[in-house]
Amino acid sequence: MSVQQVTKMLGVKELVKAINFACIKHTDQRRKNASKTPYINHPVGVMQILCDEGGVTDIPTLMGAVLHDTVEDTDTSPDEILQEFGEEVAGIVKEVTDDKSLPKAERKRLQVVSAPHKSE
């Protein structure tokens, strides 16, 4: 097996680990829509949008996408993300995590204002 193949395989394993982690953390959560769909559909959908519409293939970015609501909406701490997934992924998750102490309208406003300054 080549170095590229091993690197790709390890990346896929880390991505699957992140998806599993998010699934476990969001197990009992449901969306607020009429059909009360499982919450995990949202982070997985974000990951798919990044892939399909944004052409994103960077594994840490996709991991950040699927983990992005674990700190906001579950008992997950930023330190747990750091320990499980490393500095790069923890940094991405931190960058897109809303401050839940702020009113929803302010959180959404800050998302719009800060989006152009997020890392690539």
C-alpha positions as CSV (number, residue, x, y, z in Angstrom):
1,M,0.0,0.0,0.0
2,S,1.3,3.4,-0.9
3,V,1.7,6.4,1.5
4,Q,-1.2,8.1,-0.3
5,Q,-3.4,5.1,0.2
6,V,-2.6,4.8,3.9
7,T,-3.1,8.6,4.4
8,K,-6.5,8.4,2.6
9,M,-7.5,5.4,4.6
10,L,-6.6,7.1,7.9
11,G,-8.5,10.2,6.9
12,V,-11.6,8.1,6.1
13,K,-11.3,6.3,9.5
14,E,-11.1,9.7,11.3
15,L,-14.1,11.0,9.4
16,V,-16.1,7.9,10.3
17,K,-15.0,8.3,13.9
18,A,-16.4,11.9,13.9
19,I,-19.7,10.8,12.3
20,N,-20.1,8.1,14.9
21,F,-19.2,10.5,17.7
22,A,-21.8,13.0,16.5
23,C,-24.5,10.3,16.1
24,I,-23.9,9.1,19.7
25,K,-24.0,12.7,21.0
26,H,-27.2,13.6,19.2
27,T,-28.9,10.2,19.8
28,D,-32.0,11.4,21.6
29,Q,-32.3,14.8,19.9
30,R,-35.0,15.7,17.3
31,R,-35.4,18.7,15.0
32,K,-38.2,21.1,15.8
33,N,-39.9,20.4,12.4
34,A,-43.3,18.8,12.1
35,S,-41.9,15.3,11.5
36,K,-39.4,15.7,14.3
37,T,-36.6,14.2,12.2
38,P,-33.4,13.0,14.0
39,Y,-31.2,16.0,14.8
40,I,-28.1,14.2,13.3
41,N,-29.6,14.7,9.8
42,H,-28.6,18.3,10.1
43,P,-24.9,18.0,10.7
44,V,-24.7,15.1,8.1
45,G,-26.6,17.3,5.7
46,V,-24.1,20.2,6.2
47,M,-21.3,17.8,5.5
48,Q,-23.0,16.7,2.3
49,I,-23.6,20.3,1.2
50,L,-19.9,21.0,1.6
51,C,-19.0,18.0,-0.5
52,D,-21.6,18.2,-3.2
53,E,-22.1,22.0,-3.6
54,G,-18.8,23.3,-2.3
55,G,-16.5,20.6,-3.6
56,V,-14.9,20.2,-0.2
57,T,-12.9,17.0,0.3
58,D,-10.7,18.1,3.1
59,I,-11.2,15.6,5.9
60,P,-10.7,17.9,8.9
61,T,-13.3,20.4,7.4
62,L,-15.8,17.6,6.9
63,M,-15.2,16.4,10.4
64,G,-15.8,19.9,11.7
65,A,-19.1,20.0,9.7
66,V,-20.4,16.9,11.3
67,L,-19.2,17.9,14.8
68,H,-20.2,21.5,14.6
69,D,-23.3,21.3,16.9
70,T,-21.9,18.8,19.4
71,V,-20.5,21.6,21.6
72,E,-23.6,23.8,21.2
73,D,-26.3,21.2,21.7
74,T,-24.9,18.3,23.7
75,D,-22.8,17.8,26.8
76,T,-19.6,17.8,24.6
77,S,-16.9,20.2,25.7
78,P,-14.4,21.9,23.4
79,D,-11.7,20.0,25.3
80,E,-13.4,16.7,24.5
81,I,-13.3,17.6,20.8
82,L,-9.6,18.5,21.2
83,Q,-8.8,15.2,22.9
84,E,-10.7,13.0,20.5
85,F,-9.9,14.8,17.2
86,G,-6.9,17.0,17.6
87,E,-6.2,20.8,17.4
88,E,-7.1,21.3,13.7
89,V,-10.6,19.8,14.0
90,A,-11.2,21.4,17.5
91,G,-10.2,24.8,16.0
92,I,-12.7,24.4,13.1
93,V,-15.5,23.4,15.6
94,K,-14.7,26.3,17.9
95,E,-14.8,28.7,14.9
96,V,-18.3,27.7,13.9
97,T,-19.8,27.2,17.4
98,D,-22.3,29.8,18.5
99,D,-22.4,31.4,21.9
100,K,-25.6,30.0,23.3
101,S,-25.7,32.6,26.0
102,L,-26.7,35.2,23.3
103,P,-30.2,35.6,21.9
104,K,-30.8,33.6,18.7
105,A,-31.2,36.7,16.6
106,E,-27.8,38.0,17.8
107,R,-26.1,34.6,17.2
108,K,-27.5,34.6,13.6
109,R,-26.3,38.2,13.1
110,L,-22.8,37.3,14.3
111,Q,-22.7,34.3,11.9
112,V,-23.3,36.6,8.9
113,V,-20.9,39.2,10.1
114,S,-18.1,36.8,10.9
115,A,-18.5,34.3,7.9
116,P,-16.2,36.2,5.5
117,H,-13.4,36.1,8.1
118,K,-13.6,32.3,8.8
119,S,-10.6,30.2,7.9
120,E,-10.5,28.5,4.5
